[in-house]
Each structure stands twice: as structure tokens, then as C-alpha cells.
């Protein structure tokens, strides 16, 4: 498996997992292969991930579009110039506004180099992002999975994955974080791909009874 998923390697990995796990195979058969869901490895993606923390994807999308409409390109400089008060006027909580300004400041001052994060080994790159206030394990995992497209990331504490695994594996109760992480070990070294398949199930079935 390559260091970074491509459309071709994702397709190959989906086939490999489907051959190993009949439940994941059933998802692929029912809904097709999952989308790549790729994001650009840049500051704007981290801002969007911060916005997505503890809110629905629809609400996060609306807030991000409002930010774009107000300041144009979401860059470290444009966000820093907007300031905490400006971000709060756009609907950010004070905490999320502070996180985004802090992130922008780290990039503008060279404290954080996203190019170095992308080139680093996983543990090193994760530690660089975890040093940023407002980026926890879930946020960092999502960046490595979607922006850097690493093939073996299991997002820490993702509730949609817990719900999907509960249904796909026909478990008596929704798995907690520890049991879900242990269960995901069976999909290594393709845990990012398993996550995409399970998210695909979640999004395909969430409005059905």
C-alpha cells in the first residue's frame, strides 16, 4: 500500500477489505465503493476541521461558507486579520475563534509548517499538530486521513463510525471507543479505507428507518 491513497489504490484497498470482511463487502455491494472525500493539505482544511468539532456537518458547512463569503480565501493572514471578534460575529464560538487565530499565528510565525507535517512520519506529524491548541486526536486523525490520505488511520472517538459499526456488524450495543479501536485492528493496515466504507454506510442510511 502506498503512503498516500489515490483513487486507484483506494479501489484496490476496498476490494482487499471486502475479500477479508463479509460485512464490509455487503456495504460495498449495497452502496458501491466509498468516495475519496479528499481535502487539500492546508490551513483552510484545519480551520474547517475545527469548525466541525461537536456540530453537525451541515452546520459546519454553513459556517465555513459564511467565513469564505466574508473574508474570501481562508488563509492564515485573512483569518488573523479578522480576529477573534470578527470570527465571533460570523457565528464562531469564542473558543473556536481563539483556536483559529492561534493556528493562523503559528503558521505565520513559522512555528508550524504543514509541509513538514506532510513529510514527517506519522507519529512525528501527529505530535506537531497535537501541539496546536484546539486540535485534539480526532481532528488530527481527520487531517491525516482526508488531507494527507494516509491509508491506516482510525479516527479517535468518531461517533458516526461507532454507529455504523454497530449496525454493519450487528452488535448488541454501540461499541465504546476502546472496543471499537480494538475491533478496527483487524482492518490494519487499511483502517482509513475501512473508515471510509463505514462512513459511506452511515451517510447512505442515516435518513432511513
C-alpha positions as CSV (number, residue, x, y, z in Angstrom):
1,X,0.0,0.0,0.0
2,X,1.3,3.5,-0.9
3,X,2.0,6.2,1.7
4,X,-0.9,8.2,0.3
5,X,-4.2,6.9,-1.1
6,X,-5.0,7.6,-4.7
7,X,-8.3,6.7,-6.5
8,X,-6.6,3.6,-7.9
9,X,-5.1,2.4,-4.6
10,X,-8.4,3.2,-2.7
11,X,-10.3,1.0,-5.2
12,X,-7.7,-1.8,-4.7
13,X,-7.9,-1.5,-0.9
14,X,-11.7,-1.6,-0.9
15,X,-11.5,-4.9,-2.8
16,X,-8.9,-6.3,-0.4
17,X,-11.1,-5.4,2.6
18,X,-14.2,-6.7,1.0
19,X,-12.4,-10.1,0.4
20,X,-11.4,-10.2,4.1
21,X,-14.6,-9.0,5.8
22,X,-18.1,-10.1,4.6
23,X,-19.8,-7.3,6.4
24,X,-17.8,-4.6,4.7
25,X,-18.3,-6.4,1.4
26,X,-22.1,-6.2,2.0
27,X,-21.8,-2.4,2.4
28,X,-19.8,-2.1,-0.8
29,X,-22.3,-4.3,-2.6
30,X,-25.3,-2.3,-1.4
31,X,-23.9,1.2,-1.8
32,X,-20.9,0.9,-4.1
33,X,-17.3,1.9,-3.2
34,X,-16.8,4.9,-0.9
35,X,-15.8,8.3,-2.2
36,X,-12.3,9.5,-1.7
37,X,-13.5,12.5,0.4
38,X,-10.1,14.2,-0.1
39,X,-9.3,17.6,1.2
40,X,-6.4,19.9,0.5
41,X,-3.5,19.6,3.0
42,X,-3.6,23.3,4.0
43,X,-4.5,25.8,6.7
44,X,-8.1,26.2,5.4
45,X,-8.7,22.4,5.9
46,X,-7.6,22.6,9.6
47,X,-9.9,25.6,10.1
48,X,-12.8,23.6,8.7
49,X,-12.0,20.7,10.9
50,X,-12.0,23.0,13.9
51,X,-15.4,24.3,12.8
52,X,-16.7,20.7,12.5
53,X,-15.9,19.8,16.1
54,X,-19.1,18.9,18.0
55,X,-21.5,20.2,15.4
56,X,-23.3,18.6,12.5
57,X,-21.7,18.6,9.1
58,X,-24.5,20.7,7.7
59,X,-24.0,23.4,10.4
60,X,-20.2,23.3,9.9
61,X,-20.6,23.7,6.1
62,X,-22.9,26.7,6.6
63,X,-20.4,28.4,8.9
64,X,-17.5,27.7,6.7
65,X,-19.3,29.1,3.6
66,X,-20.1,32.2,5.7
67,X,-16.5,32.6,6.6
68,X,-15.5,32.3,2.9
69,X,-18.1,34.8,1.8
70,X,-16.9,37.3,4.4
71,X,-13.1,37.1,4.1
72,X,-12.6,35.5,0.7
73,X,-9.7,33.0,0.7
74,X,-9.3,31.3,4.1
75,X,-5.6,31.9,4.7
76,X,-3.6,32.4,7.8
77,X,-3.3,36.1,7.1
78,X,-7.0,36.7,6.3
79,X,-8.1,34.8,9.4
80,X,-5.6,36.6,11.6
81,X,-6.7,40.0,10.4
82,X,-10.3,39.1,11.1
83,X,-9.5,38.5,14.7
84,X,-11.5,36.8,17.4
85,X,-14.2,39.4,17.5
86,X,-14.6,39.2,13.7
87,X,-14.9,35.4,13.8
88,X,-17.4,35.5,16.6
89,X,-19.5,38.0,14.5
90,X,-19.6,35.2,11.9
91,X,-21.0,32.7,14.3
92,X,-17.9,31.2,15.8
93,X,-17.8,30.4,19.5
94,X,-15.2,32.3,21.4
95,X,-13.2,29.1,21.9
96,X,-13.2,28.1,18.2
97,X,-12.4,31.7,17.2
98,X,-9.4,31.6,19.5
99,X,-8.2,28.3,18.2
100,X,-8.3,29.5,14.6
101,X,-6.4,32.7,15.4
102,X,-3.8,30.7,17.3
103,X,-3.4,28.3,14.4
104,X,-3.0,31.2,12.0
105,X,-0.4,32.8,14.2
106,X,1.6,29.6,14.4
107,X,1.7,29.3,10.6
108,X,2.5,33.0,10.1
109,X,5.4,32.9,12.6
110,X,6.7,29.6,11.2
111,X,6.1,27.7,14.4
112,X,4.0,25.2,12.5
113,X,5.0,24.1,8.9
114,X,2.3,22.0,7.3
115,X,4.7,20.9,4.6
116,X,6.9,19.3,7.3
117,X,3.8,17.7,8.8
118,X,3.0,16.1,5.5
119,X,6.6,14.8,5.0
120,X,7.0,13.5,8.6
121,X,6.5,10.0,9.8
122,X,3.0,9.5,11.3
123,X,4.0,9.8,15.0
124,X,6.1,12.9,14.4
125,X,3.5,14.6,12.2
126,X,0.8,13.9,14.7
127,X,2.8,15.3,17.6
128,X,3.3,18.6,15.5
129,X,-0.4,19.0,15.1
130,X,-1.4,17.9,18.6
131,X,0.8,20.8,19.9
132,X,-1.7,23.2,18.3
133,X,-4.4,24.4,20.8
134,X,-7.8,23.2,19.6
135,X,-6.5,20.2,17.6
136,X,-7.2,17.0,19.5
137,X,-6.8,13.4,18.5
138,X,-10.0,13.3,16.3
139,X,-9.1,16.5,14.5
140,X,-5.5,15.3,13.8
141,X,-6.7,11.9,12.6
142,X,-9.2,13.5,10.2
143,X,-6.5,15.7,8.7
144,X,-4.2,12.7,8.2
145,X,-7.0,10.6,6.8
146,X,-8.6,13.1,4.5
147,X,-6.0,15.7,3.7
148,X,-2.8,13.6,3.8
149,X,-4.8,10.5,2.7
150,X,-2.7,8.1,4.9
151,X,-4.1,4.6,4.5
152,X,-4.1,3.3,8.1
153,X,-5.8,6.0,10.3
154,X,-8.6,5.2,12.6
155,X,-10.3,8.4,13.8
156,X,-10.3,8.7,17.5
157,X,-13.8,8.6,19.1
158,X,-15.7,9.2,15.8
159,X,-19.4,8.7,16.7
160,X,-20.5,8.1,13.1
161,X,-18.1,5.2,12.9
162,X,-19.4,3.8,16.1
163,X,-23.0,3.9,14.8
164,X,-22.1,2.4,11.5
165,X,-20.0,-0.4,13.0
166,X,-22.9,-1.2,15.5
167,X,-25.2,-1.7,12.5
168,X,-22.9,-3.3,10.0
169,X,-21.5,-5.8,12.5
170,X,-25.0,-6.3,14.1
171,X,-23.6,-5.7,17.6
172,X,-26.0,-5.8,20.6
173,X,-24.9,-2.3,21.7
174,X,-22.9,0.6,20.1
175,X,-19.2,-0.1,20.8
176,X,-17.3,2.3,23.0
177,X,-14.1,3.9,22.0
178,X,-11.8,1.2,23.3
179,X,-13.7,-1.8,21.9
180,X,-14.1,0.0,18.6
181,X,-10.4,0.7,18.4
182,X,-9.6,-2.9,19.2
183,X,-12.1,-4.1,16.6
184,X,-10.6,-1.8,14.0
185,X,-7.2,-3.5,14.4
186,X,-8.5,-6.3,12.2
187,X,-8.6,-3.9,9.3
188,X,-4.9,-2.8,9.6
189,X,-3.0,-1.6,7.5
190,X,-6.1,-0.3,5.8
191,X,-8.1,1.3,8.6
192,X,-8.6,4.5,6.7
193,X,-10.3,2.6,4.0
194,X,-12.5,0.7,6.5
195,X,-13.5,4.0,8.0
196,X,-14.5,5.3,4.5
197,X,-16.6,2.2,3.9
198,X,-18.3,2.6,7.3
199,X,-18.9,6.4,6.8
200,X,-20.4,5.5,3.4
201,X,-22.9,3.2,5.1
202,X,-23.7,5.8,7.7
203,X,-24.3,8.6,5.2
204,X,-26.3,6.2,2.9
205,X,-28.6,5.0,5.7
206,X,-28.9,7.8,8.2
207,X,-32.3,9.1,6.8
208,X,-33.8,5.6,6.6
209,X,-35.7,3.8,9.3
